[in-house]
């Protein structure tokens, strides 16, 4: 099992605007031209933050037009939140709070050799990194700049470093970068 942070980011390092909009992303390419189909086939469960979950809820019509359902995943999902949130019809969602290590251990028992996808956001992925649980970053970098917004990974990562594993061009507007996360001597990111 690998714990992977798979996301899109602007050239200047933001995954969403300050008001959680992803409108900048959609004109950049077709998901079928990306690694997503192969990636999602290996995913056994997802973890996302409350803002990501609420984005899916707010944009359920857009999601349904894209995938045929207001909830785009067949895998179970854990939503990290301290708030009460309504369920999305047809979604296999579990709400969790607290230390990501406990959630990771619970998920690990259920998914066996499948991978865990940290869907979003950047702070949640950074918490998995801080806990020494993040194995891979997969960043699809779009040819736009936002100037400000929600950072892709709000941590300073100097040493141990991220090791570039692969680069994939996605048309003329995006590139995918894959990094392995090297663990420090204390097991942390």
MDTraj code that builds the backbone (N, CA, C; nanometers):
import mdtraj as md
import numpy as np

residues = "UNK UNK UNK UNK UNK UNK UNK UNK UNK UNK UNK UNK UNK UNK UNK UNK UNK UNK UNK UNK UNK UNK UNK UNK UNK UNK UNK UNK UNK UNK UNK UNK UNK UNK UNK UNK UNK UNK UNK UNK UNK UNK UNK UNK UNK UNK UNK UNK UNK UNK UNK UNK UNK UNK UNK UNK UNK UNK UNK UNK UNK UNK UNK UNK UNK UNK UNK UNK UNK UNK UNK UNK UNK UNK UNK UNK UNK UNK UNK UNK UNK UNK UNK UNK UNK UNK UNK UNK UNK UNK UNK UNK UNK UNK UNK UNK UNK UNK UNK UNK UNK UNK UNK UNK UNK UNK UNK UNK UNK UNK UNK UNK UNK UNK UNK UNK UNK UNK UNK UNK UNK UNK UNK UNK UNK UNK UNK UNK UNK UNK UNK UNK UNK UNK UNK UNK UNK UNK UNK UNK UNK UNK UNK UNK UNK UNK UNK UNK UNK UNK UNK UNK UNK UNK UNK UNK UNK UNK UNK UNK UNK UNK UNK UNK UNK UNK UNK UNK UNK UNK UNK UNK UNK UNK UNK UNK UNK UNK UNK UNK UNK UNK UNK UNK UNK UNK UNK UNK UNK".split()
xyz = np.array([
    [0.0830, -0.1186, 0.0000],
    [0.0000, 0.0000, 0.0000],
    [0.0870, 0.1243, 0.0000],
    [0.0537, 0.2188, -0.0883],
    [0.1197, 0.3487, -0.0882],
    [0.0174, 0.4556, -0.0519],
    [0.0630, 0.5550, 0.0207],
    [-0.0194, 0.6716, 0.0498],
    [0.0262, 0.7803, -0.0457],
    [-0.0664, 0.8224, -0.1332],
    [-0.0324, 0.9120, -0.2434],
    [-0.1152, 1.0408, -0.2359],
    [-0.0474, 1.1513, -0.2575],
    [-0.1146, 1.2799, -0.2733],
    [-0.1141, 1.3103, -0.4218],
    [-0.2306, 1.2980, -0.4845],
    [-0.2476, 1.3155, -0.6290],
    [-0.3360, 1.4378, -0.6474],
    [-0.2815, 1.5423, -0.7101],
    [-0.3582, 1.6664, -0.7227],
    [-0.3104, 1.7475, -0.8417],
    [-0.3895, 1.8456, -0.8772],
    [-0.3502, 1.9434, -0.9790],
    [-0.3112, 2.0722, -0.9080],
    [-0.2169, 2.1436, -0.9668],
    [-0.1706, 2.2683, -0.9098],
    [-0.1417, 2.3686, -1.0211],
    [-0.1555, 2.4946, -0.9862],
    [-0.1158, 2.5992, -1.0799],
    [0.0369, 2.6055, -1.0836],
    [0.0894, 2.6739, -1.1822],
    [0.2342, 2.6885, -1.1959],
    [0.2957, 2.7552, -1.0734],
    [0.2204, 2.8420, -1.0075],
    [0.2718, 2.9095, -0.8883],
    [0.2320, 2.8403, -0.7577],
    [0.1864, 2.7156, -0.7650],
    [0.1731, 2.6322, -0.6465],
    [0.0427, 2.6392, -0.5692],
    [-0.0696, 2.6637, -0.6371],
    [-0.1987, 2.6671, -0.5688],
    [-0.2922, 2.5633, -0.6284],
    [-0.3681, 2.4950, -0.5390],
    [-0.4629, 2.3931, -0.5855],
    [-0.6029, 2.4497, -0.6063],
    [-0.6285, 2.5653, -0.5483],
    [-0.7589, 2.6312, -0.5628],
    [-0.7401, 2.7789, -0.5350],
    [-0.8380, 2.8570, -0.5781],
    [-0.8350, 3.0000, -0.5460],
    [-0.8677, 3.0186, -0.3976],
    [-0.8593, 3.1397, -0.3509],
    [-0.8893, 3.1668, -0.2097],
    [-1.0323, 3.1284, -0.1722],
    [-1.1243, 3.1329, -0.2694],
    [-1.2635, 3.0948, -0.2415],
    [-1.2940, 2.9507, -0.2866],
    [-1.1906, 2.8665, -0.2948],
    [-1.2016, 2.7229, -0.3241],
    [-1.2503, 2.6915, -0.4651],
    [-1.2305, 2.7821, -0.5592],
    [-1.2716, 2.7562, -0.6967],
    [-1.1646, 2.6760, -0.7703],
    [-1.2127, 2.5837, -0.8534],
    [-1.1259, 2.5057, -0.9416],
    [-1.1527, 2.5394, -1.0880],
    [-1.2216, 2.6491, -1.1117],
    [-1.2571, 2.6868, -1.2489],
    [-1.1352, 2.7018, -1.3388],
    [-1.0210, 2.7355, -1.2823],
    [-0.8978, 2.7515, -1.3596],
    [-0.8513, 2.6189, -1.4207],
    [-0.8881, 2.5075, -1.3572],
    [-0.8364, 2.3764, -1.3941],
    [-0.9070, 2.3142, -1.5152],
    [-1.0370, 2.3266, -1.5216],
    [-1.1152, 2.2504, -1.6192],
    [-1.0797, 2.2770, -1.7653],
    [-1.0452, 2.3989, -1.8057],
    [-1.0104, 2.4191, -1.9473],
    [-0.8736, 2.3619, -1.9873],
    [-0.7955, 2.3136, -1.8919],
    [-0.6569, 2.2755, -1.9200],
    [-0.6390, 2.1384, -1.9834],
    [-0.7370, 2.0527, -1.9756],
    [-0.7136, 1.9214, -2.0352],
    [-0.8246, 1.8234, -2.0064],
    [-0.8097, 1.7070, -2.0628],
    [-0.9050, 1.5981, -2.0498],
    [-0.8474, 1.4949, -1.9531],
    [-0.9279, 1.4553, -1.8543],
    [-0.8819, 1.3585, -1.7548],
    [-0.8359, 1.2283, -1.8209],
    [-0.8932, 1.1947, -1.9348],
    [-0.8548, 1.0712, -2.0030],
    [-0.7171, 1.0792, -2.0678],
    [-0.6619, 1.1996, -2.0802],
    [-0.5256, 1.2169, -2.1309],
    [-0.4238, 1.2158, -2.0173],
    [-0.4718, 1.1958, -1.8967],
    [-0.3840, 1.1978, -1.7793],
    [-0.3612, 1.0561, -1.7291],
    [-0.2902, 1.0451, -1.6195],
    [-0.2655, 0.9151, -1.5563],
    [-0.3812, 0.8725, -1.4668],
    [-0.4859, 0.9541, -1.4581],
    [-0.5947, 0.9262, -1.3646],
    [-0.6568, 0.7876, -1.3817],
    [-0.6912, 0.7439, -1.5021],
    [-0.7533, 0.6110, -1.5132],
    [-0.6671, 0.4988, -1.4534],
    [-0.5371, 0.5012, -1.4781],
    [-0.4483, 0.3995, -1.4197],
    [-0.4340, 0.4195, -1.2693],
    [-0.4245, 0.5462, -1.2285],
    [-0.4074, 0.5784, -1.0869],
    [-0.5262, 0.5292, -1.0045],
    [-0.6484, 0.5662, -1.0458],
    [-0.7675, 0.5349, -0.9665],
    [-0.7922, 0.3843, -0.9593],
    [-0.7472, 0.3086, -1.0584],
    [-0.7642, 0.1633, -1.0571],
    [-0.6879, 0.0982, -0.9427],
    [-0.5842, 0.1642, -0.8930],
    [-0.5024, 0.1102, -0.7837],
    [-0.5414, 0.1660, -0.6472],
    [-0.6425, 0.2523, -0.6414],
    [-0.6830, 0.3171, -0.5167],
    [-0.7876, 0.2322, -0.4453],
    [-0.7616, 0.2053, -0.3170],
    [-0.8556, 0.1294, -0.2347],
    [-0.9414, 0.2162, -0.1458],
    [-0.8945, 0.3381, -0.1155],
    [-0.9701, 0.4310, -0.0300],
    [-0.9146, 0.5710, -0.0501],
    [-0.9956, 0.6682, -0.0098],
    [-0.9572, 0.8083, -0.0208],
    [-0.9693, 0.8769, 0.1142],
    [-0.8900, 0.9804, 0.1317],
    [-0.9044, 1.0704, 0.2463],
    [-0.9074, 1.2114, 0.1900],
    [-1.0015, 1.2904, 0.2387],
    [-1.0081, 1.4294, 0.1945],
    [-1.0441, 1.5181, 0.3116],
    [-1.0132, 1.6446, 0.2968],
    [-1.0510, 1.7423, 0.3966],
    [-1.1954, 1.7865, 0.3752],
    [-1.2486, 1.8572, 0.4735],
    [-1.3871, 1.9041, 0.4676],
    [-1.4098, 1.9993, 0.3510],
    [-1.3130, 2.0859, 0.3199],
    [-1.3319, 2.1804, 0.2091],
    [-1.3434, 2.1074, 0.0753],
    [-1.2642, 2.0024, 0.0558],
    [-1.2730, 1.9241, -0.0674],
    [-1.4085, 1.8548, -0.0767],
    [-1.4512, 1.7950, 0.0333],
    [-1.5813, 1.7293, 0.0366],
    [-1.6933, 1.8284, 0.0059],
    [-1.6852, 1.9458, 0.0669],
    [-1.7888, 2.0461, 0.0440],
    [-1.7849, 2.0977, -0.1000],
    [-1.6669, 2.1023, -0.1627],
    [-1.6588, 2.1402, -0.3033],
    [-1.7363, 2.0392, -0.3889],
    [-1.7169, 1.9105, -0.3610],
    [-1.7886, 1.8070, -0.4357],
    [-1.9392, 1.8240, -0.4149],
    [-1.9809, 1.8491, -0.2912],
    [-2.1241, 1.8698, -0.2640],
    [-2.1791, 1.9906, -0.3399],
    [-2.1081, 2.1023, -0.3342],
    [-2.1534, 2.2255, -0.4015],
    [-2.1571, 2.2105, -0.5531],
    [-2.0718, 2.1264, -0.6056],
    [-2.0599, 2.1095, -0.7501],
    [-2.1128, 1.9749, -0.7966],
    [-2.2098, 1.9208, -0.7243],
    [-2.2603, 1.7861, -0.7559],
    [-2.3184, 1.7776, -0.8971],
    [-2.3786, 1.8855, -0.9463],
    [-2.4321, 1.8813, -1.0836],
    [-2.3192, 1.8703, -1.1862],
    [-2.2119, 1.9444, -1.1650],
    [-2.0946, 1.9374, -1.2526],
    [-2.0327, 1.7979, -1.2461],
    [-2.0192, 1.7446, -1.1241],
    [-1.9622, 1.6105, -1.1045],
    [-2.0503, 1.5069, -1.1741],
    [-2.1828, 1.5185, -1.1546],
    [-2.2744, 1.4220, -1.2162],
    [-2.2693, 1.4279, -1.3688],
    [-2.2568, 1.5474, -1.4244],
    [-2.2455, 1.5609, -1.5702],
    [-2.1184, 1.4948, -1.6211],
    [-2.0131, 1.4989, -1.5396],
    [-1.8834, 1.4423, -1.5796],
    [-1.8798, 1.2904, -1.5656],
    [-1.9332, 1.2384, -1.4520],
    [-1.9171, 1.0946, -1.4234],
    [-2.0485, 1.0182, -1.4083],
    [-2.1626, 1.0874, -1.4159],
    [-2.2909, 1.0192, -1.4084],
    [-2.3466, 1.0006, -1.2691],
    [-2.2802, 1.0575, -1.1692],
    [-2.3242, 1.0450, -1.0306],
    [-2.2751, 1.1670, -0.9527],
    [-2.3503, 1.2122, -0.8520],
    [-2.3039, 1.3280, -0.7742],
    [-2.1801, 1.2965, -0.6885],
    [-2.1489, 1.1687, -0.6709],
    [-2.0288, 1.1273, -0.5975],
    [-1.9409, 1.0497, -0.6946],
    [-1.8200, 1.0968, -0.7222],
    [-1.7412, 1.0398, -0.8320],
    [-1.6588, 0.9158, -0.7984],
    [-1.6677, 0.8644, -0.6757],
    [-1.5780, 0.7560, -0.6351],
    [-1.6564, 0.6313, -0.5959],
    [-1.6003, 0.5150, -0.6264],
    [-1.6592, 0.3891, -0.5823],
    [-1.5921, 0.3394, -0.4546],
    [-1.4751, 0.3905, -0.4238],
    [-1.4005, 0.3505, -0.3053],
    [-1.4560, 0.4210, -0.1807],
    [-1.4363, 0.3601, -0.0644],
    [-1.4751, 0.4294, 0.0581],
    [-1.3879, 0.5537, 0.0790],
    [-1.4486, 0.6559, 0.1380],
    [-1.3776, 0.7814, 0.1614],
    [-1.3902, 0.8226, 0.3068],
    [-1.2808, 0.8728, 0.3596],
    [-1.2788, 0.9318, 0.4924],
    [-1.2665, 1.0821, 0.4746],
    [-1.3516, 1.1568, 0.5426],
    [-1.3485, 1.3024, 0.5377],
    [-1.3036, 1.3513, 0.6742],
    [-1.1898, 1.4194, 0.6757],
    [-1.1366, 1.4740, 0.8005],
    [-1.2066, 1.6070, 0.8276],
    [-1.2789, 1.6140, 0.9383],
    [-1.3546, 1.7345, 0.9695],
    [-1.3827, 1.7434, 1.1187],
    [-1.4003, 1.8642, 1.1638],
    [-1.4455, 1.8861, 1.3015],
    [-1.5907, 1.9340, 1.3007],
    [-1.6495, 1.9451, 1.1814],
    [-1.7871, 1.9935, 1.1660],
    [-1.8805, 1.8794, 1.1307],
    [-2.0077, 1.9029, 1.1526],
    [-2.1110, 1.8100, 1.1076],
    [-2.1390, 1.8422, 0.9608],
    [-2.1274, 1.7431, 0.8741],
    [-2.1510, 1.7625, 0.7310],
    [-2.2559, 1.6628, 0.6832],
    [-2.3411, 1.7048, 0.5901],
    [-2.4406, 1.6110, 0.5363],
    [-2.3750, 1.5108, 0.4419],
    [-2.4354, 1.3937, 0.4344],
    [-2.3872, 1.2914, 0.3417],
    [-2.4340, 1.3222, 0.2000],
    [-2.3546, 1.2798, 0.1041],
    [-2.3920, 1.2873, -0.0364],
    [-2.4567, 1.1538, -0.0715],
    [-2.5734, 1.1584, -0.1359],
    [-2.6429, 1.0352, -0.1749],
    [-2.5506, 0.9438, -0.2547],
    [-2.5465, 0.8180, -0.2145],
    [-2.4684, 0.7184, -0.2865],
    [-2.3212, 0.7145, -0.2515],
    [-2.2773, 0.7993, -0.1586],
    [-2.1357, 0.8057, -0.1228],
    [-2.1058, 0.7158, -0.0035],
    [-1.9986, 0.6403, -0.0126],
    [-1.9494, 0.5601, 0.0999],
    [-1.8491, 0.6472, 0.1751],
    [-1.9002, 0.7279, 0.2686],
    [-1.8201, 0.8282, 0.3386],
    [-1.8237, 0.8029, 0.4879],
    [-1.7073, 0.8183, 0.5495],
    [-1.6945, 0.8106, 0.6956],
    [-1.6294, 0.9407, 0.7407],
    [-1.6877, 1.0064, 0.8369],
    [-1.6318, 1.1302, 0.8889],
    [-1.5369, 1.0974, 1.0036],
    [-1.4220, 1.1633, 1.0032],
    [-1.3196, 1.1359, 1.1039],
    [-1.2591, 1.2669, 1.1517],
    [-1.2016, 1.2613, 1.2683],
    [-1.1295, 1.3770, 1.3215],
    [-1.0108, 1.3258, 1.4007],
    [-0.9188, 1.4153, 1.4277],
    [-0.8050, 1.3780, 1.5090],
    [-0.6809, 1.3479, 1.4280],
    [-0.5972, 1.2634, 1.4843],
    [-0.4663, 1.2312, 1.4296],
    [-0.4794, 1.1463, 1.3033],
    [-0.4117, 1.1884, 1.1972],
    [-0.4179, 1.1135, 1.0709],
    [-0.3577, 0.9739, 1.0852],
    [-0.2712, 0.9517, 1.1832],
    [-0.2129, 0.8183, 1.2034],
    [-0.3211, 0.7151, 1.2351],
    [-0.4185, 0.7547, 1.3161],
    [-0.5267, 0.6625, 1.3528],
    [-0.6141, 0.6305, 1.2316],
    [-0.6455, 0.7317, 1.1539],
    [-0.7261, 0.7113, 1.0337],
    [-0.6493, 0.6234, 0.9347],
    [-0.5211, 0.6508, 0.9174],
    [-0.4378, 0.5718, 0.8267],
    [-0.4370, 0.4249, 0.8686],
    [-0.4217, 0.3980, 0.9971],
    [-0.4195, 0.2599, 1.0468],
    [-0.5535, 0.1901, 1.0206],
    [-0.6631, 0.2614, 1.0430],
    [-0.7969, 0.2059, 1.0181],
    [-0.8145, 0.1715, 0.8701],
    [-0.7751, 0.2629, 0.7837],
    [-0.7890, 0.2412, 0.6397],
    [-0.6995, 0.1265, 0.5939],
    [-0.5781, 0.1238, 0.6437],
    [-0.4807, 0.0216, 0.6059],
    [-0.5355, -0.1193, 0.6303],
    [-0.6104, -0.1367, 0.7400],
    [-0.6692, -0.2671, 0.7716],
    [-0.7721, -0.3096, 0.6671],
    [-0.8384, -0.2119, 0.6059],
    [-0.9474, -0.2415, 0.5135],
    [-0.9055, -0.2610, 0.3683],
    [-0.7976, -0.1952, 0.3253],
    [-0.7702, -0.1930, 0.1809],
    [-0.6571, -0.2844, 0.1355],
    [-0.5896, -0.3480, 0.2277],
    [-0.4856, -0.4428, 0.1890],
    [-0.3757, -0.3798, 0.1073],
    [-0.3523, -0.4307, -0.0131],
    [-0.2407, -0.3834, -0.0955],
    [-0.2775, -0.2655, -0.1854],
    [-0.4032, -0.2240, -0.1851],
    [-0.4443, -0.1078, -0.2653],
    [-0.3843, 0.0198, -0.2052],
    [-0.3870, 0.1270, -0.2815],
    [-0.3284, 0.2540, -0.2376],
    [-0.4317, 0.3440, -0.1715],
    [-0.3819, 0.4346, -0.0903],
    [-0.4632, 0.5364, -0.0247],
    [-0.4365, 0.6691, -0.0935],
    [-0.5409, 0.7349, -0.1381],
    [-0.5305, 0.8618, -0.2083],
    [-0.5686, 0.9762, -0.1157],
    [-0.4748, 1.0652, -0.0926],
    [-0.5047, 1.1908, -0.0243],
    [-0.5559, 1.2845, -0.1333],
    [-0.6867, 1.3062, -0.1373],
    [-0.7498, 1.3823, -0.2443],
    [-0.7224, 1.5315, -0.2261],
    [-0.7325, 1.5794, -0.1078],
    [-0.7108, 1.7217, -0.0830],
    [-0.7497, 1.7528, 0.0585],
    [-0.7016, 1.8564, 0.0985],
    [-0.6187, 1.9552, 0.0356],
    [-0.4735, 1.9445, 0.0782],
    [-0.4030, 2.0533, 0.0516],
    [-0.2607, 2.0568, 0.0778],
    [-0.2258, 2.0405, 0.2246],
    [-0.3030, 2.1024, 0.3115],
    [-0.2754, 2.0913, 0.4555],
    [-0.2941, 1.9477, 0.5036],
    [-0.3957, 1.8794, 0.4538],
    [-0.4175, 1.7400, 0.4920],
    [-0.3016, 1.6524, 0.4449],
    [-0.2583, 1.6701, 0.3207],
    [-0.1433, 1.5943, 0.2701],
    [-0.0202, 1.6229, 0.3549],
    [-0.0035, 1.7478, 0.3964],
    [0.1108, 1.7847, 0.4796],
    [0.1036, 1.7171, 0.6163],
    [-0.0156, 1.6966, 0.6694],
    [-0.0292, 1.6253, 0.7969],
    [0.0160, 1.4797, 0.7829],
    [-0.0170, 1.4170, 0.6715],
    [0.0304, 1.2807, 0.6464],
    [0.1828, 1.2804, 0.6305],
    [0.2368, 1.3822, 0.5652],
    [0.3818, 1.3968, 0.5526],
    [0.4461, 1.4116, 0.6910],
    [0.3908, 1.5005, 0.7732],
    [0.4436, 1.5238, 0.9083],
    [0.4455, 1.3952, 0.9908],
    [0.3462, 1.3095, 0.9700],
    [0.3350, 1.1839, 1.0443],
    [0.4216, 1.0735, 0.9855],
    [0.4927, 1.1019, 0.8756],
    [0.5776, 1.0008, 0.8128],
    [0.4993, 0.8969, 0.7351],
    [0.3796, 0.9329, 0.6878],
    [0.2918, 0.8376, 0.6210],
    [0.2772, 0.8612, 0.4708],
    [0.3301, 0.9698, 0.4202],
    [0.3148, 1.0022, 0.2785],
    [0.4280, 0.9370, 0.1987],
    [0.3907, 0.8599, 0.0961],
    [0.4886, 0.7886, 0.0145],
    [0.5188, 0.8555, -0.1184],
    [0.4181, 0.9240, -0.1748],
    [0.4355, 0.9758, -0.3099],
    [0.3516, 1.1015, -0.3306],
    [0.4093, 1.1966, -0.4028],
    [0.3371, 1.3150, -0.4494],
    [0.3247, 1.3039, -0.6002],
    [0.2041, 1.3196, -0.6511],
    [0.1799, 1.3203, -0.7948],
    [0.1113, 1.4531, -0.8246],
    [0.1860, 1.5421, -0.8871],
    [0.1384, 1.6786, -0.9104],
    [0.1203, 1.7020, -1.0593],
    [0.0005, 1.7396, -1.0977],
    [-0.0262, 1.7774, -1.2359],
    [-0.0269, 1.9298, -1.2396],
    [0.0770, 1.9849, -1.2991],
    [0.1007, 2.1290, -1.2978],
    [0.0413, 2.1901, -1.4243],
    [-0.0518, 2.2835, -1.4039],
    [-0.1182, 2.3502, -1.5153],
    [-0.0480, 2.4788, -1.5548],
    [-0.0653, 2.5175, -1.6786],
    [0.0026, 2.6353, -1.7328],
    [-0.0762, 2.7628, -1.7036],
    [-0.1102, 2.7819, -1.5766],
    [-0.1765, 2.9034, -1.5299],
    [-0.1104, 2.9472, -1.3999],
    [-0.1249, 3.0744, -1.3673],
    [-0.0838, 3.1235, -1.2358],
    [-0.2058, 3.1880, -1.1716],
    [-0.2178, 3.1713, -1.0410],
    [-0.3321, 3.2247, -0.9680],
    [-0.2945, 3.3447, -0.8809],
    [-0.1666, 3.3594, -0.8507],
    [-0.1226, 3.4722, -0.7686],
    [-0.1414, 3.4512, -0.6199],
    [-0.2502, 3.3884, -0.5828],
    [-0.2767, 3.3537, -0.4433],
    [-0.3851, 3.2471, -0.4419],
    [-0.3982, 3.1810, -0.3295],
    [-0.4976, 3.0758, -0.3192],
    [-0.4589, 2.9744, -0.2138],
    [-0.5062, 2.8506, -0.2306],
    [-0.4787, 2.7410, -0.1374],
    [-0.3512, 2.6701, -0.1828],
    [-0.2462, 2.6717, -0.0988],
    [-0.1184, 2.6132, -0.1417],
    [-0.1255, 2.4616, -0.1622],
    [-0.0493, 2.4148, -0.2589],
    [-0.0471, 2.2731, -0.2916],
    [0.0129, 2.1897, -0.1782],
    [0.1121, 2.2437, -0.1076],
    [0.1781, 2.1675, -0.0004],
    [0.2430, 2.2663, 0.0970],
    [0.1685, 2.3099, 0.1973],
    [0.2161, 2.4159, 0.2859],
    [0.3154, 2.3686, 0.3931],
    [0.4265, 2.3143, 0.3491],
    [0.5337, 2.2731, 0.4393],
    [0.6657, 2.3056, 0.3729],
    [0.7652, 2.3306, 0.4561],
    [0.9013, 2.3435, 0.4061],
    [0.9599, 2.2030, 0.4014],
    [1.0048, 2.1616, 0.2847],
    [1.0636, 2.0289, 0.2672],
    [1.2031, 2.0493, 0.2113],
    [1.3028, 2.0377, 0.2980],
    [1.4409, 2.0572, 0.2561],
    [1.5178, 1.9261, 0.2580],
    [1.5093, 1.8562, 0.3695],
    [1.5800, 1.7307, 0.3825],
    [1.5070, 1.6473, 0.4858],
    [1.4737, 1.5247, 0.4632],
    [1.5009, 1.4529, 0.3400],
    [1.4237, 1.5149, 0.2238],
    [1.4690, 1.4884, 0.1071],
    [1.4119, 1.5544, -0.0093],
    [1.3079, 1.4684, -0.0790],
    [1.2398, 1.5325, -0.1700],
    [1.1509, 1.4616, -0.2606],
    [1.2353, 1.4162, -0.3788],
    [1.2186, 1.2922, -0.4213],
    [1.2977, 1.2364, -0.5315],
    [1.2105, 1.2243, -0.6562],
    [1.2458, 1.2988, -0.7596],
    [1.1704, 1.2952, -0.8840],
    [1.1805, 1.1566, -0.9458],
    [1.0648, 1.0977, -0.9723],
    [1.0581, 0.9617, -1.0244],
    [1.0155, 0.9592, -1.1708],
    [0.9268, 1.0504, -1.2107],
    [0.8780, 1.0500, -1.3485],
    [0.8213, 1.1862, -1.3856],
    [0.8275, 1.2159, -1.5150],
    [0.7688, 1.3361, -1.5727],
    [0.6877, 1.2923, -1.6933],
    [0.5664, 1.3455, -1.7044],
    [0.4788, 1.3085, -1.8165],
    [0.4122, 1.4352, -1.8701],
    [0.4316, 1.4619, -1.9964],
    [0.3638, 1.5754, -2.0585],
    [0.2197, 1.5363, -2.0867],
    [0.1279, 1.6293, -2.0574],
    [-0.0149, 1.6075, -2.0800],
    [-0.0637, 1.7152, -2.1767],
    [-0.0490, 1.6923, -2.3046],
    [-0.0865, 1.7919, -2.4038],
    [0.0070, 1.9110, -2.3981],
    [-0.0484, 2.0286, -2.4264],
    [0.0338, 2.1498, -2.4282],
    [0.0091, 2.2395, -2.3072],
    [-0.0746, 2.1931, -2.2130],
    [-0.1107, 2.2801, -2.1007],
    [-0.0776, 2.2240, -1.9634],
    [-0.0343, 2.0980, -1.9548],
    [-0.0064, 2.0392, -1.8233],
    [0.1114, 1.9425, -1.8318],
    [0.1736, 1.9245, -1.7156],
    [0.2787, 1.8253, -1.6997],
    [0.2567, 1.7562, -1.5657],
    [0.2832, 1.6265, -1.5609],
    [0.2705, 1.5521, -1.4358],
    [0.4087, 1.5219, -1.3806],
    [0.4282, 1.5532, -1.2543],
    [0.5529, 1.5252, -1.1829],
    [0.5236, 1.4242, -1.0732],
    [0.6029, 1.3173, -1.0681],
    [0.5882, 1.2159, -0.9621],
    [0.7126, 1.2161, -0.8751],
    [0.6907, 1.2289, -0.7465],
    [0.7996, 1.2320, -0.6498],
    [0.7797, 1.1236, -0.5454],
    [0.8859, 1.0497, -0.5153],
    [0.8872, 0.9635, -0.3976],
    [0.9264, 1.0492, -0.2786],
    [0.8666, 1.0208, -0.1636],
    [0.8987, 1.0923, -0.0401],
    [1.0038, 1.0116, 0.0351],
    [1.1202, 1.0729, 0.0516],
    [1.2273, 1.0083, 0.1276],
    [1.2007, 1.0313, 0.2763],
    [1.2064, 0.9258, 0.3538],
    [1.1807, 0.9364, 0.4975],
    [1.3076, 0.9707, 0.5732],
    [1.2901, 1.0514, 0.6772],
    [1.4022, 1.0895, 0.7621],
    [1.4362, 0.9779, 0.8600],
    [1.5438, 0.9954, 0.9371],
    [1.5872, 0.8927, 1.0307],
    [1.4848, 0.8670, 1.1417],
    [1.3976, 0.9651, 1.1697],
    [1.2963, 0.9479, 1.2740],
    [1.1639, 0.9018, 1.2171],
    [1.1592, 0.8676, 1.0867],
    [1.0380, 0.8182, 1.0253],
    [0.9485, 0.9270, 0.9696],
    [0.9710, 1.0523, 1.0035],
    [0.8869, 1.1612, 0.9533],
    [0.9139, 1.1858, 0.8082],
    [0.8310, 1.2754, 0.7487],
    [0.8461, 1.3108, 0.6100],
    [0.9818, 1.3555, 0.5766],
])
top = md.Topology()
chain = top.add_chain()
for i, resn in enumerate(residues, 1):
    res = top.add_residue(resn, chain, resSeq=i)
    for name in ("N", "CA", "C"):
        top.add_atom(name, md.element.get_by_symbol(name[0]), res)
traj = md.Trajectory(xyz[None], top)
